[in-house]
Amino acid sequence: MALVVFNSLGREKQLLVPLHEGAVGIYVCGPTVYDHAHVGHAKSYVSFDVIVRYLRYLGYKVRYVQNITDVGHLTDDADEGEDKILRRARLDRVEPMELVERFMRSYFEDMDALGNQRPDISPRASAHIPEQIEMVERLLERGYAYVVNGSVYFSVEKFPEYGKLSGRRVEELLQGVRIEPNPEKRHPADFALWKRAEPGHILRWRSPWGWGFPGWHLECSVMSTKYLGQPFDIHGGGLENQFPHHESEIAQAEAAYGIPFCRYWLHNNMVTVGGQKMGKSLGNAIYLKELFQRFHPLTVRYFVLNSHYRSPLDFTDEALAAAERGLQRLHGCVQSVREALREAAEGEVAAPVQEAVERAKKAFLEAMDDDFNTAEALAALFEFSRQVNAMLSARSLSRAELVLIDSLFGELGGQVLGIIPQELPQKRVAGMEEELIKLLIELRQHFRQNRQWAEADLIRERLAALGIKLEDRPEGTRYRLERS
C-alpha cells in the first residue's frame, strides 16, 4: 500500500507524490514564543514529529522546517498593545528578545522531553526581515498590495482564489471570524503585510514605507519558500490557523510569483480540556512543564498518538492515567523480552513467531500509510504484544526469536512512534509508596542477613504479586514495576 494523506487543499485523501523523487520538504508553523509550551503544542508537534519520522522510515530524505515567531503575533487590526510578545515583555519588565530567548529555550526543552526530533531548520522571523520586505515590494509591483499611512495591505479582491484552502468565499469567511473595522483597508478581509510602527514600538525595522514590522502571515510564506523552494511538498499546522493564516500564506506567495505555493496541506485538530475549548484567556491552559510533574512525557506523547492527528483531543487526568497504564503494559512486554534475552539459548526462529512479526509489521504499515493513522498503528503494536506475552508464557523463546521481536518493537514503537526508547522509564510511584517499598526491601535484606530465607522469600513473592519485581545486584537490591 502506498502512502496517502488527507490534503486540506481539495479536502480528500491523495497519494503522496513528492516534487523530487526520494525527497520531501515539509514546513510546519512553529510557536510564538511569549510563554511556556502547553498541551496544544504537544498535540501539534508530536503529530508532525511522527509524520516526519515515518517519511524518513520510508526512505525519504526529509528537510523539516519549523519557524519561530519572535517578532510578535498580531491579528490584522491589532495595535501594539495587543502584540503578545511586547505585552508579556512589558509585564515581565524585560527586553522583548530576552523574553523570546527564555521561552524559545523552554519550548525546545519541552519538545525534547516529549521525544520530538529537532527540525532541520528553525528559522526566526526577526532574522528574515529583508526577505519579507522584498516580498512586500514584489506584491506592490504586481498590483496585489497597497500602502496606507506607512502600512501595506494585501488586496484579497485582486486574488480570486482567496479562500480555496477553506473552500468558502471571502464573504462567508468573514462571517466566522471577528474582524474589527479598519478605515485603512479597502476591503474588510484585506490583511496586513507590513504594519506601521507607532512611537515607542520596540520591535521595528526600517522599510521603504517607514519604520514598521511585518504582518504575521508574511513570515511563513517567506521562510518556507526560502528553505524549501516554491512550490514545496507539505505544509503542516493547526486547523485553527487554516483561516486566515494559511489562506493568506497561499495568497501572498502565489500572487508574488505566479506559481503554486504548496502541494499538500496537513492540519491537526484542536485540543479541549474536559470537553471545553482550551485557551489561555479561558484560564484552562495546561502547560507541559506542569503536566510533566504528574505524568511522564512519554505518557503525554502516547496519549497524543492514541488518536488520529486530524481528530480533536480531550485532555483529562483520567484519560492520561489510562494512557499511562496502557503505555506501561506495552513497556512491560518489551521489558520481559529484553530480560528473557539475558538467558536465552541459541536457536532458530519458529514459523509462528516469524508470522506474528510479519503480521504485526504489515498491520502497522497499513495504518501509517492511511494518512498516518497512529491510533490503528498502536492497536497493531498492542495486538503483537498480546501475542508475545502468550509466547513467553508458553515456552522459552530462542535468542534469535527474542532479537527479532525486540527489533520490531524498536523499529515501529521506537524509530517511528518514539514511545519505546532503548532505556525504558520506570513506572513512577507516589512518595509514600516508594518509601514503603524501600522499607520492605530493607526488611528483606535484614531477613537474608539472618538467614531467614522463608521470610525474605515471602516479601519477594508478595511484592511480585503486586507487580513489583526485585532485582538483587552487587550494588544492592533494586525494584522495577512490572506491566499491569
N, C-alpha and C positions, 0 to 999 in steps of 0.2 A: 504493500500500500504506500502511495506517495503522500507527502505532507500537504495537507490542505489547511488553510487558515480562513477565518471569517474576516473578510475585508469590509470595513465600515464604508469604504468608498465603493458603493454598489450594493452593500448590505446583503452579501451572500458569501458562502464558502467558495474559495477558489484555490486551485492548485498553485503552490508557491513555486514560481519560476524566477530565480534571481536574474538581475540585469546582466551580470557577468557570471559565467559558469564557475561553480565551485566557491563563490564568494558572496557574502551577504553584508550589506551595510544597514545598520539599524540605529535610529535616533529615538531616544525616549526623553520626554520632558522631565527635567530634574526639579529639585526643590528650590523654593525661595527661602534662603537661609536667614530667617529672623527669629527662629525659635527651635526647640528640640524636635526631633522627628516623632511622629505619632503613628498609630496603627494604620492610618490611611496610607502612609508611606510604605509600611510593611506590605500591605496588600498589593500595591502597585509594583514596588521594586523587587519583591520576591517573585512575583509573577513573571516579570520580564527577565529576571536573572535566570529562571528555569528555561524560558524561551531561548535565550542566548546559549545556555548550556546545551540544550538539545540540538540546536543548529550546529554547534561545534561537534557534538557527539556524532551527528550525521556526516561529519567530514567537511563542513563548510569552513572556510576562512572568514571569520566574522570580525568586523570593525564595529564596536559598540560605543556610541557616543551618547553621553548623558550630561546635559548642561547644568550649570549652577547659576541661578538667578541672584545676582548680588548688586543689582542696580536699583531694585525696588520692584514692587508688584502692584501696579495700579489698575483700577478699572478705567475705562475710556474717559470718564468725566471726572476722575478723582483729582482733587487738588493735593498739594504736597502734604497736607495734614493727614491724608489717608494712605500715604505711602507706608507700607508695612515696616520696611527696614528703617526708614527715618524716624517713624513714630516710636519704634522699640528702642532705637539708639538714644533718642531724647529721654525716654523713660529711664533707661539704664545709665544715662549720662556718660556715654562712651562715643567714640567716633564710629560712624556707620561701618567702615571697613574693619574696625576692631570687632564689632558685633558680628559681621559676616564671617570673619575668621573663626571666631569662637563656635558659632553654630554650624559652620561647614565641617569643622573637625568633629563636632558632636554627631553630625549626620553620618559621616563615614565610620565613626566608632560603632554606631548602632547597626549600620549595614554590614559591617564586618562581623559583628556578633551574630547577626541573622544568617551568616554564611554566604552572603552575596559576593560574587566576584566583582572586583573593581572594574568600572568601564575602561575601555582602552583610552578614551579621551574624555576629560571632564572640563570642557571649556567654560570660562566665566564670561558673563555678559559684559562686564566692565572692561575686559581685555579685547573686545571686538567692536569698539565704538567706531573706528574708521570704516570698517566694512558695513556697519549699519547705516552710517551717513551716506556711503556710496550707493546702497540700495535705495535709500530715500531719493537721492538725486536722480537715479535712473527712473524711478516711478514718476517723478515730476516731469522729466524729459519726455516720457511716453504718454503723458496726459492722464495718468491714473491718480494723481495726488494734487493737492493744492495747499497753499500757505496762507495762514491767517494769524496775524499778530505774533509771528515767531514760532507758531506751532504748525505742523504739517499733518494733514489728514488724508487717508485713503478714501477715494470715492467709490463706494460699492456699486453705484449705478453704472459706472464705467466698466464694471467687470460682471457680465451677465451670468457667469457661472457661480457667483457667490451664493452659497447655500447648498452646493452639490454634495458636500460631505454629510450634512444632516438631513438632506432630502426635502427641505422646505424652502419656500420663497422668503425673501427678506421681510416682507410684511408679516408673515406667520412667525418668523423667528423673533421679531420684536415683541410679540405678544407674551412670549415665555421668559423674557429677560428684562430685568429692570434697567432701563437706560434713562438717566436724567436728561432733561432738555439742555442742549448746549448751543447757544446762539452762534458759535463759531462754525458749526457744522452745516453743510449744505443738505445733508440727509441724516436723520437720527441714527442710522446704522453705520455711518462713516466712523472709522476708528483712527486713533492717533498713531502716526508713525514716529513723530518727534514732538516732544512737549516742551513748550517754553518754560524755562526755569525762573520762578519768581525770586525776588531778592531774599537772601537767606537760605535758599535751597542749597544744601551742601554738595550733593552728588550731581554735578553738572559738567558739561563739556562744551567747547566752542564749536559751532557749526556754521554753515553758510546762512543760517536763519537766526543766528544769535545764540546766546548761551541756553543750553537745554539738556535734555536727556531722552533716550529712546523709549518708544512705547513698548509695552510688554510683549506683544506679538512678534515684533521685529526681530528680536534676538534669536528666536528658534529658526526662523526662515534663513537667517544669515549663517548661523553656526552649523546647522545641519548640512547645508549645501557646501559650505567651505570645506568640511572634512569628509563628506560622502559623495559630493558631486550632485548634479541635478540632471535627470531625476535620480533618486536613490530607492532602495528596496522597501524598507519598513520604517514607519513612524509609529511609535507607541506613546500611550499616555492614558490619563484617566478619562472616563466617559463624561465627567462633569466639565472637561475642558474642550469637548468636541465643538461647542459653540460658546463664545465667539473665537476662542484662542486658535484652535486648529483650522477652523474655517478661514480665519484671517491669515494664517500662515500660508495656506494654499493660494489665496488671492494675491498676496504680496509677491511670492516667488514666481508664480505663473505670469502675472502681469509684468513683472520686471524683465523676464527672459523669454516669454512666449513659448515655453515648453513645460511638460508636466513636472510637478514638484516631487511627488512621492507615489509609489505604485501600490503599496499595501498599508492600510491604516488599521492598527490593532488597538482596541480600547478595553481597559479593565474596568469592571463595575465598581461601585462605591461601597463604603463601609457604613454600617449602622451600629449603634450601641444599645443593646436591649430593645431593638426594634425601632429606635429613634435615629434620625439622621445625625451623624456626628459632626460637630463643629465647635471651634473654639468660642465662638460667640454664644453658643448654647450651653457652654460650660461642661460638656460631656466628652471632651477630647481625652484620649488615653495616650499618654506619652510612653514611648518604648522603654526609656530608662526606668520608669516606674513599673512598667509591666514586667521587665526582666528581673525585678526583685521578687516577684511572685511565681514566675514561670520561666523555665529555661528558654533562651532564644530559639533553640531548635523546636521546642513545642509550638512557639508562635509561627515559625516557618511551616511546620507540618500542618498547623491549623489553616493557614492561608491556602496551602496546596490541596487541602482536602475538599476544596470546592473549585469549580471552574473559574478561570480568571475573568470570564465575562458575566459571572453570576455575582449578585450582591453578597456581602459577607457581614454577618451579625456577630459582634463580639460580646460575649458574656463570660463571666468567670466559670459558669457551669460548662459551657461549650469548650473553654480552654482546658478545664480539668479533664473532660472526656478525651480531648486531643492528647493530653499528657499521658493518660492511661493507654491510649492506642499506640502512641509512639514507643512507650515503654515495652509493650508487647512485641512490637517489631524489633526493637533493640535487644530484647531478651532472647529472641530466636537467634539473632546474629551472634550474640554473646555465647550462646550454647554451642553454636557451630564452631566458633573460634576456640572455645575451651576443649571441645572434642578433638580438635586438630592437634592439641598438645600431645595426646597419647594415641593418635590414630595409627593404625597399621597400614602398610602399603597394600595396594590392590587396585583393581580396575574399576571403572565406572559402570555400574549396573544399568541396564536398559531403562528401568523405571525412573531412576534418578536423572538420566540424560533426557528422557522425555519430559519430566516435570520441569527441568530447566528450560528446555526449548519452548514448552507451552507458556511458561511464565513470561519469557522474553517476548514471544510473539504477541501475547495479550497486552503487554506493557507498550510495545512499539505501536501497535494498532491504536491504542488510546492516545498516545502522544501525537501520532500522525493525524489524528482527528482534531485539529485546532488546539493542540497542547492540552488535552483533557487529563490534567493531573489527578483528578478525583478517581477516574477509572484506572489510571496507571497505578495509583496507590492500592486500589482494590485488587489488582493483579499481584502486587507485591504481598499483600496480606494473604491471599489465597495460596501463594507459594510458601509463605512462612508457615501456614497451617499444615501443608503437606510435609514440609521439612521437619516440623515438630513431631509429626506422626512417624516419619522415618527414623528420627533419633530415638524415639521410644521403642520402635520395633526391633532395631538391630544396631550394631556398631557399623557406622559408615567408614569406608576406606579414606585414606588421606586424599586420594585423587577426587573422590566424590565430594568431600568437605571443601577442598580447594575450589572446585567448580561452583559449588553453592555459594561460598563466601565471595567468590569473584563476581557472581551475578548480583548479589546484594550490593557490593561495592560499585559495580558498573551502573546499575539502574538507580539504586537508592542513594548512592554517594555521588558519582560523577554527574548524573543528570538531575536528580531531585535535590541533592545536597542535604539529605536528612540522616545519612548513615556515614558518619566520619570514621576514620581509622581508629581513633580513640573515642569510644562511646562514653557519653557523660553518665555519671552515676545519678540514680534517682535521688532527688533531694527530699529530705525529711525535715520535719519541724525540729526546732532546737531541743525541746523536751524529749522527743522520740529518739533523737540521736544520742542524748545523754544516757537514756535508759539502755540503748543498745550497747554503748561503751561500758556501762556498768555491768551488764551481763557478760560481756567479753572478759572483763577483769575478774569477775567471779568464776568464770570457766577456767581462766588461767590459774587462779588460786586452787581450784579442784585438781587441775592437772599437776601442779607442783607437789600436791599432797597425794598424788597417785590415786585420786578418787575418780577413776575413769568413767564409771557409770553416771555420776553426777555431771561430769564435763560433757559426756556424750548427750545427755538429756537436754542440756542447754543448746547444743548444736542442733539437735533434732527439732526442738520446739521453735527455734528461730527459723530453721529451714521451712517448717510448716507455715510460717508467716511470710515466706518469700524472702528471707534474709539469709544469704549464704555466707558462711565464714571461710576464710582462706588463711591457713597458717603458713607464714613465710618467715625466713630467717630474721627479718627486721621486726617481726611481730604479727599479730592477727589482724586482718582487715576484713571488712564486710562489704557485701555487694547485694543490692536488691535485685531479685530475680523478676522475670516477667510476671504480670498479674493475670 
